[in-house]
Amino acid sequence: MSNPSSPTSATSAPEVGTPVDRLSDFVGARAGQAENAIQERGYRFVKADNSSGDAVYSYWQEIDTQYCVVIRTAEGRYDSIIYNGAAGNCQP
């Protein structure tokens, strides 16, 4: 039997756009104040992108699974936290 939390298991990455349940309590939080807590929950910051103009997108990687997570920040608060696919989608 495979271990679903193992990055080498037969399970696939969550569908792109799926909310990250483990971080859902951070939606609405002030961005700068929550970053340490996100790291403490097992995520590694990869990069940020503000090219959209209206929001900043920060890319984080789940350390256990290597899945990519995107946090959209608007007006200084986390607006959404979703999966962005496998590790390759998080490269700097």
MMTF fields as JSON, N, C-alpha, C and O atoms, coordinates in Angstrom:
{
  "mmtfVersion": "1.0.0",
  "mmtfProducer": "UNKNOWN",
  "numBonds": 367,
  "numAtoms": 368,
  "numGroups": 92,
  "numChains": 1,
  "numModels": 1,
  "chainsPerModel": [1],
  "groupsPerChain": [92],
  "chainIdList": ["A"],
  "bondAtomList": [4, 2, 8, 6, 12, 10, 16, 14, 20, 18, 24, 22, 28, 26, 32, 30, 36, 34, 40, 38, 44, 42, 48, 46, 52, 50, 56, 54, 60, 58, 64, 62, 68, 66, 72, 70, 76, 74, 80, 78, 84, 82, 88, 86, 92, 90, 96, 94, 100, 98, 104, 102, 108, 106, 112, 110, 116, 114, 120, 118, 124, 122, 128, 126, 132, 130, 136, 134, 140, 138, 144, 142, 148, 146, 152, 150, 156, 154, 160, 158, 164, 162, 168, 166, 172, 170, 176, 174, 180, 178, 184, 182, 188, 186, 192, 190, 196, 194, 200, 198, 204, 202, 208, 206, 212, 210, 216, 214, 220, 218, 224, 222, 228, 226, 232, 230, 236, 234, 240, 238, 244, 242, 248, 246, 252, 250, 256, 254, 260, 258, 264, 262, 268, 266, 272, 270, 276, 274, 280, 278, 284, 282, 288, 286, 292, 290, 296, 294, 300, 298, 304, 302, 308, 306, 312, 310, 316, 314, 320, 318, 324, 322, 328, 326, 332, 330, 336, 334, 340, 338, 344, 342, 348, 346, 352, 350, 356, 354, 360, 358, 364, 362],
  "bondOrderList": [1, 1, 1, 1, 1, 1, 1, 1, 1, 1, 1, 1, 1, 1, 1, 1, 1, 1, 1, 1, 1, 1, 1, 1, 1, 1, 1, 1, 1, 1, 1, 1, 1, 1, 1, 1, 1, 1, 1, 1, 1, 1, 1, 1, 1, 1, 1, 1, 1, 1, 1, 1, 1, 1, 1, 1, 1, 1, 1, 1, 1, 1, 1, 1, 1, 1, 1, 1, 1, 1, 1, 1, 1, 1, 1, 1, 1, 1, 1, 1, 1, 1, 1, 1, 1, 1, 1, 1, 1, 1, 1],
  "groupList": [{"groupName": "MET", "atomNameList": ["N", "CA", "C", "O"], "elementList": ["N", "C", "C", "O"], "formalChargeList": [0, 0, 0, 0], "bondAtomList": [1, 0, 2, 1, 3, 2], "bondOrderList": [1, 1, 2], "singleLetterCode": "M", "chemCompType": "L-PEPTIDE LINKING"}, {"groupName": "SER", "atomNameList": ["N", "CA", "C", "O"], "elementList": ["N", "C", "C", "O"], "formalChargeList": [0, 0, 0, 0], "bondAtomList": [1, 0, 2, 1, 3, 2], "bondOrderList": [1, 1, 2], "singleLetterCode": "S", "chemCompType": "L-PEPTIDE LINKING"}, {"groupName": "ASN", "atomNameList": ["N", "CA", "C", "O"], "elementList": ["N", "C", "C", "O"], "formalChargeList": [0, 0, 0, 0], "bondAtomList": [1, 0, 2, 1, 3, 2], "bondOrderList": [1, 1, 2], "singleLetterCode": "N", "chemCompType": "L-PEPTIDE LINKING"}, {"groupName": "PRO", "atomNameList": ["N", "CA", "C", "O"], "elementList": ["N", "C", "C", "O"], "formalChargeList": [0, 0, 0, 0], "bondAtomList": [1, 0, 2, 1, 3, 2], "bondOrderList": [1, 1, 2], "singleLetterCode": "P", "chemCompType": "L-PEPTIDE LINKING"}, {"groupName": "THR", "atomNameList": ["N", "CA", "C", "O"], "elementList": ["N", "C", "C", "O"], "formalChargeList": [0, 0, 0, 0], "bondAtomList": [1, 0, 2, 1, 3, 2], "bondOrderList": [1, 1, 2], "singleLetterCode": "T", "chemCompType": "L-PEPTIDE LINKING"}, {"groupName": "ALA", "atomNameList": ["N", "CA", "C", "O"], "elementList": ["N", "C", "C", "O"], "formalChargeList": [0, 0, 0, 0], "bondAtomList": [1, 0, 2, 1, 3, 2], "bondOrderList": [1, 1, 2], "singleLetterCode": "A", "chemCompType": "L-PEPTIDE LINKING"}, {"groupName": "GLU", "atomNameList": ["N", "CA", "C", "O"], "elementList": ["N", "C", "C", "O"], "formalChargeList": [0, 0, 0, 0], "bondAtomList": [1, 0, 2, 1, 3, 2], "bondOrderList": [1, 1, 2], "singleLetterCode": "E", "chemCompType": "L-PEPTIDE LINKING"}, {"groupName": "VAL", "atomNameList": ["N", "CA", "C", "O"], "elementList": ["N", "C", "C", "O"], "formalChargeList": [0, 0, 0, 0], "bondAtomList": [1, 0, 2, 1, 3, 2], "bondOrderList": [1, 1, 2], "singleLetterCode": "V", "chemCompType": "L-PEPTIDE LINKING"}, {"groupName": "GLY", "atomNameList": ["N", "CA", "C", "O"], "elementList": ["N", "C", "C", "O"], "formalChargeList": [0, 0, 0, 0], "bondAtomList": [1, 0, 2, 1, 3, 2], "bondOrderList": [1, 1, 2], "singleLetterCode": "G", "chemCompType": "PEPTIDE LINKING"}, {"groupName": "ASP", "atomNameList": ["N", "CA", "C", "O"], "elementList": ["N", "C", "C", "O"], "formalChargeList": [0, 0, 0, 0], "bondAtomList": [1, 0, 2, 1, 3, 2], "bondOrderList": [1, 1, 2], "singleLetterCode": "D", "chemCompType": "L-PEPTIDE LINKING"}, {"groupName": "ARG", "atomNameList": ["N", "CA", "C", "O"], "elementList": ["N", "C", "C", "O"], "formalChargeList": [0, 0, 0, 0], "bondAtomList": [1, 0, 2, 1, 3, 2], "bondOrderList": [1, 1, 2], "singleLetterCode": "R", "chemCompType": "L-PEPTIDE LINKING"}, {"groupName": "LEU", "atomNameList": ["N", "CA", "C", "O"], "elementList": ["N", "C", "C", "O"], "formalChargeList": [0, 0, 0, 0], "bondAtomList": [1, 0, 2, 1, 3, 2], "bondOrderList": [1, 1, 2], "singleLetterCode": "L", "chemCompType": "L-PEPTIDE LINKING"}, {"groupName": "PHE", "atomNameList": ["N", "CA", "C", "O"], "elementList": ["N", "C", "C", "O"], "formalChargeList": [0, 0, 0, 0], "bondAtomList": [1, 0, 2, 1, 3, 2], "bondOrderList": [1, 1, 2], "singleLetterCode": "F", "chemCompType": "L-PEPTIDE LINKING"}, {"groupName": "GLN", "atomNameList": ["N", "CA", "C", "O"], "elementList": ["N", "C", "C", "O"], "formalChargeList": [0, 0, 0, 0], "bondAtomList": [1, 0, 2, 1, 3, 2], "bondOrderList": [1, 1, 2], "singleLetterCode": "Q", "chemCompType": "L-PEPTIDE LINKING"}, {"groupName": "ILE", "atomNameList": ["N", "CA", "C", "O"], "elementList": ["N", "C", "C", "O"], "formalChargeList": [0, 0, 0, 0], "bondAtomList": [1, 0, 2, 1, 3, 2], "bondOrderList": [1, 1, 2], "singleLetterCode": "I", "chemCompType": "L-PEPTIDE LINKING"}, {"groupName": "TYR", "atomNameList": ["N", "CA", "C", "O"], "elementList": ["N", "C", "C", "O"], "formalChargeList": [0, 0, 0, 0], "bondAtomList": [1, 0, 2, 1, 3, 2], "bondOrderList": [1, 1, 2], "singleLetterCode": "Y", "chemCompType": "L-PEPTIDE LINKING"}, {"groupName": "LYS", "atomNameList": ["N", "CA", "C", "O"], "elementList": ["N", "C", "C", "O"], "formalChargeList": [0, 0, 0, 0], "bondAtomList": [1, 0, 2, 1, 3, 2], "bondOrderList": [1, 1, 2], "singleLetterCode": "K", "chemCompType": "L-PEPTIDE LINKING"}, {"groupName": "TRP", "atomNameList": ["N", "CA", "C", "O"], "elementList": ["N", "C", "C", "O"], "formalChargeList": [0, 0, 0, 0], "bondAtomList": [1, 0, 2, 1, 3, 2], "bondOrderList": [1, 1, 2], "singleLetterCode": "W", "chemCompType": "L-PEPTIDE LINKING"}, {"groupName": "CYS", "atomNameList": ["N", "CA", "C", "O"], "elementList": ["N", "C", "C", "O"], "formalChargeList": [0, 0, 0, 0], "bondAtomList": [1, 0, 2, 1, 3, 2], "bondOrderList": [1, 1, 2], "singleLetterCode": "C", "chemCompType": "L-PEPTIDE LINKING"}],
  "groupTypeList": [0, 1, 2, 3, 1, 1, 3, 4, 1, 5, 4, 1, 5, 3, 6, 7, 8, 4, 3, 7, 9, 10, 11, 1, 9, 12, 7, 8, 5, 10, 5, 8, 13, 5, 6, 2, 5, 14, 13, 6, 10, 8, 15, 10, 12, 7, 16, 5, 9, 2, 1, 1, 8, 9, 5, 7, 15, 1, 15, 17, 13, 6, 14, 9, 4, 13, 15, 18, 7, 7, 14, 10, 4, 5, 6, 8, 10, 15, 9, 1, 14, 14, 15, 2, 8, 5, 5, 8, 2, 18, 13, 3],
  "groupIdList": [1, 2, 3, 4, 5, 6, 7, 8, 9, 10, 11, 12, 13, 14, 15, 16, 17, 18, 19, 20, 21, 22, 23, 24, 25, 26, 27, 28, 29, 30, 31, 32, 33, 34, 35, 36, 37, 38, 39, 40, 41, 42, 43, 44, 45, 46, 47, 48, 49, 50, 51, 52, 53, 54, 55, 56, 57, 58, 59, 60, 61, 62, 63, 64, 65, 66, 67, 68, 69, 70, 71, 72, 73, 74, 75, 76, 77, 78, 79, 80, 81, 82, 83, 84, 85, 86, 87, 88, 89, 90, 91, 92],
  "secStructList": [7, 7, 7, 6, 6, 1, 6, 6, 1, 1, 7, 7, 7, 7, 7, 6, 6, 7, 5, 7, 4, 4, 4, 4, 4, 4, 6, 6, 1, 5, 2, 2, 2, 2, 2, 2, 2, 2, 2, 2, 6, 6, 3, 3, 3, 3, 3, 3, 3, 7, 6, 6, 1, 1, 7, 3, 3, 3, 3, 3, 3, 3, 6, 6, 6, 7, 7, 3, 3, 3, 3, 3, 3, 3, 6, 6, 3, 3, 3, 3, 3, 3, 3, 3, 3, 1, 4, 4, 4, 4, 7, 7],
  "xCoordList": [0.839, 0.0, 0.889, 1.885, 0.542, 1.356, 0.99, -0.109, 1.913, 1.714, 1.346, 2.193, 0.097, -0.326, 0.426, 0.395, 1.095, 1.842, 3.271, 4.008, 3.668, 5.02, 5.105, 4.228, 6.143, 6.257, 6.488, 6.338, 6.846, 7.076, 5.877, 5.958, 4.777, 3.604, 2.956, 3.31, 2.0, 1.34, 0.287, -0.279, 0.009, -0.996, -0.46, 0.746, -1.367, -0.953, -1.118, -1.762, -0.532, -0.629, -2.082, -2.854, -2.462, -3.82, -4.082, -3.16, -5.326, -5.7, -5.373, -5.6, -4.845, -4.521, -5.787, -6.853, -5.656, -6.784, -7.492, -8.369, -7.123, -7.732, -7.24, -6.033, -8.152, -7.709, -6.851, -7.059, -5.893, -5.005, -5.64, -5.549, -6.277, -6.994, -6.104, -6.539, -4.854, -3.935, -3.615, -3.15, -3.862, -3.538, -4.771, -4.639, -5.958, -7.171, -7.411, -8.049, -6.912, -7.109, -6.289, -6.484, -5.381, -4.591, -5.262, -4.819, -6.305, -6.999, -7.575, -8.313, -7.23, -7.635, -6.577, -6.7, -5.54, -4.473, -3.568, -3.444, -2.94, -1.953, -0.747, -0.238, -0.302, 0.732, 2.021, 2.484, 2.602, 3.891, 3.866, 4.874, 2.739, 2.636, 2.464, 2.72, 2.044, 1.732, 2.863, 2.823, 3.857, 4.895, 5.63, 5.863, 5.998, 6.697, 5.824, 6.313, 4.544, 3.63, 3.48, 3.356, 3.491, 3.411, 4.66, 4.568, 5.811, 7.051, 7.004, 7.453, 6.472, 6.372, 5.457, 5.584, 4.539, 3.634, 4.222, 3.558, 5.462, 6.126, 6.146, 6.108, 6.205, 6.266, 7.535, 8.014, 8.066, 9.298, 8.984, 8.422, 9.343, 9.128, 10.041, 11.222, 9.481, 10.255, 10.457, 11.588, 9.37, 9.486, 8.199, 7.187, 8.257, 7.082, 7.006, 8.025, 5.784, 5.557, 4.491, 3.37, 4.832, 3.848, 3.585, 3.17, 3.818, 3.659, 2.203, 1.939, 1.25, -0.157, -0.625, -1.62, 0.08, -0.263, -1.246, -1.078, -2.269, -3.281, -3.061, -3.733, -2.14, -1.899, -0.477, 0.187, -0.027, 1.265, 0.981, 0.154, 1.671, 1.535, 2.833, 3.897, 2.749, 3.941, 3.815, 2.755, 4.921, 4.969, 5.697, 6.803, 5.065, 5.595, 5.575, 4.754, 6.468, 6.515, 6.295, 6.941, 5.364, 5.173, 6.416, 6.78, 7.057, 8.304, 8.067, 8.861, 7.0, 6.74, 6.391, 6.833, 5.601, 5.086, 5.75, 5.675, 6.399, 6.987, 5.933, 6.286, 4.653, 3.61, 3.794, 4.302, 3.378, 3.481, 2.178, 1.083, 2.318, 1.184, 1.368, 2.473, 0.275, 0.323, -0.577, -1.74, -0.007, -0.77, -0.929, 0.057, -2.182, -2.476, -2.69, -3.523, -1.924, -2.03, -2.566, -2.012, -3.637, -4.223, -4.463, -4.987, -4.083, -4.242, -3.631, -4.17, -2.489, -1.747, -2.255, -1.72, -3.284, -3.848, -3.897, -4.043, -3.768, -3.875, -5.312, -6.254, -5.457, -6.768, -7.176, -8.344, -6.207, -6.477, -5.192, -4.09, -5.363, -4.227, -4.616, -5.469, -3.973, -4.362, -3.147, -2.014, -3.42, -2.368, -2.142, -3.077, -0.883, -0.514, 0.143, 0.811, -0.043, 0.484, 1.737, 2.004, 2.496, 3.694, 4.855, 4.733, 5.965, 7.132, 7.621, 8.074, 7.546, 8.019, 7.306, 7.847, 6.104, 5.335, 5.777, 5.241, 6.737, 7.19, 8.627, 9.194, 9.219, 10.638, 10.869, 10.101, 11.953, 12.265, 12.689, 12.983],
  "yCoordList": [-1.174, 0.0, 1.244, 1.291, 2.237, 3.448, 4.404, 4.346, 5.274, 6.289, 7.583, 8.156, 8.072, 9.255, 10.524, 11.476, 10.58, 11.789, 11.745, 12.722, 10.645, 10.505, 11.068, 10.79, 11.861, 12.429, 11.374, 11.665, 10.163, 9.11, 8.184, 7.17, 8.502, 7.647, 7.757, 8.616, 6.869, 6.822, 7.912, 8.056, 8.68, 9.719, 10.874, 11.119, 11.574, 12.705, 13.998, 14.027, 15.05, 16.357, 16.814, 16.436, 17.625, 18.166, 18.96, 19.512, 19.009, 19.752, 21.232, 21.802, 21.839, 23.267, 24.05, 23.815, 24.97, 25.789, 25.277, 25.954, 24.086, 23.523, 24.29, 24.47, 24.745, 25.432, 24.517, 23.305, 25.109, 24.365, 24.377, 25.37, 23.276, 23.207, 23.52, 24.186, 23.043, 23.245, 24.717, 25.078, 25.575, 26.996, 27.892, 29.116, 27.308, 28.096, 29.145, 30.165, 28.911, 29.883, 31.155, 32.129, 31.167, 32.362, 33.291, 34.428, 32.846, 33.723, 34.895, 34.7, 36.103, 37.313, 37.848, 38.968, 37.057, 37.479, 38.509, 38.54, 39.349, 40.294, 39.498, 38.637, 39.794, 38.996, 38.888, 37.775, 39.973, 39.94, 39.217, 38.642, 39.237, 38.631, 37.121, 36.45, 36.564, 35.133, 34.294, 33.067, 34.92, 34.156, 33.167, 32.03, 33.565, 32.644, 31.455, 30.328, 31.691, 30.599, 29.619, 28.414, 30.122, 29.244, 28.375, 27.18, 28.955, 28.173, 27.115, 25.988, 27.463, 26.514, 25.337, 24.263, 25.535, 24.45, 23.578, 22.666, 23.855, 22.97, 23.444, 22.628, 24.75, 25.318, 26.143, 26.747, 26.153, 26.889, 27.939, 27.617, 29.204, 30.276, 30.06, 29.751, 30.227, 30.049, 31.377, 31.749, 32.091, 33.346, 34.146, 33.644, 35.404, 36.269, 36.915, 37.145, 37.205, 37.813, 38.889, 38.597, 40.122, 41.204, 41.81, 42.965, 41.049, 41.572, 41.801, 42.47, 41.266, 41.46, 42.869, 43.331, 43.562, 44.933, 45.082, 45.975, 44.238, 44.403, 43.501, 43.662, 42.562, 41.621, 41.082, 41.2, 40.492, 39.81, 38.324, 37.922, 37.522, 36.072, 35.519, 35.683, 34.867, 34.247, 32.738, 32.153, 32.137, 30.7, 30.013, 30.402, 28.998, 28.238, 26.765, 26.332, 26.004, 24.569, 23.818, 24.097, 22.854, 21.977, 21.109, 20.41, 21.148, 20.405, 18.898, 18.193, 18.392, 16.946, 16.379, 15.283, 17.113, 16.578, 17.175, 16.599, 18.323, 19.103, 19.793, 20.382, 19.741, 20.408, 21.918, 22.443, 22.598, 24.051, 24.691, 24.244, 25.737, 26.481, 27.946, 28.483, 28.586, 30.007, 30.775, 30.429, 31.823, 32.7, 34.037, 34.69, 34.44, 35.736, 36.746, 36.548, 37.838, 38.897, 40.146, 40.602, 40.696, 41.936, 42.867, 42.446, 44.114, 45.128, 44.679, 44.961, 43.967, 43.582, 42.357, 41.999, 41.71, 40.53, 39.351, 39.514, 38.148, 36.943, 36.816, 36.775, 36.757, 36.714, 35.284, 34.917, 34.479, 33.071, 32.271, 32.79, 30.989, 30.076, 28.781, 28.036, 28.519, 27.374, 26.562, 27.043, 25.315, 24.492, 24.928, 25.319, 24.856, 25.2, 24.014, 24.187, 22.829, 21.639, 21.1, 21.34, 20.37, 19.693, 20.67, 21.858, 20.157, 20.98, 21.835, 22.957, 21.349, 22.09, 23.408, 24.299, 23.551, 24.786, 25.86, 26.969, 25.548, 26.469, 26.921, 27.549, 26.637, 26.943, 28.442, 29.159, 28.92, 30.36, 30.806, 31.983],
  "zCoordList": [0.0, 0.0, 0.0, 0.722, -0.793, -0.879, 0.24, 0.791, 0.563, 1.584, 0.874, 0.188, 1.014, 0.26, 0.613, -0.166, 1.746, 2.084, 1.565, 1.704, 0.98, 0.457, -0.95, -1.768, -1.262, -2.598, -3.669, -4.855, -3.283, -4.263, -4.387, -5.082, -3.737, -3.807, -5.176, -5.983, -5.42, -6.718, -6.871, -7.954, -5.829, -5.931, -6.767, -6.81, -7.425, -8.248, -7.457, -6.408, -7.974, -7.335, -7.327, -8.208, -6.34, -6.322, -7.599, -8.2, -7.999, -9.201, -9.019, -7.951, -10.061, -10.027, -9.674, -10.243, -8.741, -8.313, -7.075, -6.539, -6.612, -5.41, -4.183, -4.019, -3.317, -2.101, -1.226, -1.188, -0.531, 0.361, 1.752, 2.474, 2.119, 3.393, 4.588, 5.528, 4.56, 5.692, 5.934, 7.015, 4.933, 5.063, 4.967, 4.933, 4.923, 4.691, 5.774, 5.511, 6.985, 8.054, 7.852, 8.579, 6.883, 6.594, 5.581, 5.419, 4.904, 3.955, 4.751, 5.717, 4.337, 5.036, 5.991, 6.489, 6.25, 7.167, 6.503, 5.279, 7.314, 6.793, 6.325, 7.041, 5.129, 4.47, 5.267, 5.514, 5.669, 6.342, 7.674, 8.085, 8.348, 9.667, 9.611, 10.611, 8.494, 8.411, 7.814, 7.903, 7.217, 6.512, 7.413, 7.004, 8.614, 9.519, 9.877, 9.949, 10.101, 10.447, 9.285, 9.504, 8.058, 6.887, 6.818, 6.534, 7.072, 7.099, 8.194, 7.986, 9.342, 10.453, 10.122, 10.711, 9.183, 8.782, 7.675, 7.181, 7.287, 6.344, 4.905, 3.984, 4.696, 3.351, 3.214, 4.174, 2.001, 1.701, 0.646, -0.401, 0.915, -0.055, -1.256, -1.1, -2.468, -3.697, -4.415, -4.725, -4.679, -5.432, -5.293, -4.805, -5.731, -5.777, -7.147, -7.798, -7.578, -8.891, -8.731, -8.315, -9.057, -8.987, -10.356, -10.453, -11.403, -12.761, -13.148, -14.147, -12.388, -12.744, -12.423, -12.982, -11.525, -11.204, -10.062, -9.232, -9.988, -8.947, -7.738, -6.718, -7.836, -6.741, -6.831, -7.862, -5.733, -5.702, -5.542, -4.723, -6.326, -6.247, -5.68, -6.279, -4.532, -3.955, -4.103, -3.882, -4.481, -4.747, -3.6, -3.224, -3.058, -1.935, -2.303, -3.113, -1.717, -1.974, -0.669, 0.341, -0.707, 0.446, 0.565, -0.381, 1.7, 1.863, 1.775, 1.151, 2.381, 2.394, 1.027, 0.682, 0.241, -1.027, -2.258, -3.343, -2.1, -3.19, -4.058, -5.08, -3.684, -4.461, -4.381, -3.39, -5.424, -5.501, -5.012, -5.356, -4.212, -3.675, -4.064, -3.991, -4.479, -4.826, -3.865, -3.659, -3.285, -2.405, -3.111, -3.455, -3.326, -3.95, -2.837, -1.953, -2.891, -1.897, -2.576, -3.577, -2.035, -2.547, -1.364, -0.333, -1.513, -0.47, 0.855, 1.925, 0.77, 1.956, 2.694, 3.743, 2.157, 2.82, 1.857, 0.646, 2.438, 1.618, 1.13, 1.921, -0.179, -0.816, -1.163, -1.036, -1.602, -1.905, -1.756, -1.932, -1.425, -1.271, -1.961, -1.479, -3.106, -3.929, -4.364, -4.355, -4.744, -5.336, -6.774, -7.473, -7.208, -8.577, -9.278, -10.298, -8.744, -9.393, -8.741, -7.563, -9.529, -9.038, -8.862, -9.161, -8.38, -8.044, -9.205, -8.981, -10.422, -11.583, -11.798, -12.452, -11.263, -11.413, -10.429, -10.443, -9.582, -8.537, -8.745, -7.851, -9.852, -10.047, -10.141, -10.782, -9.486, -9.537, -10.924, -11.131]
}
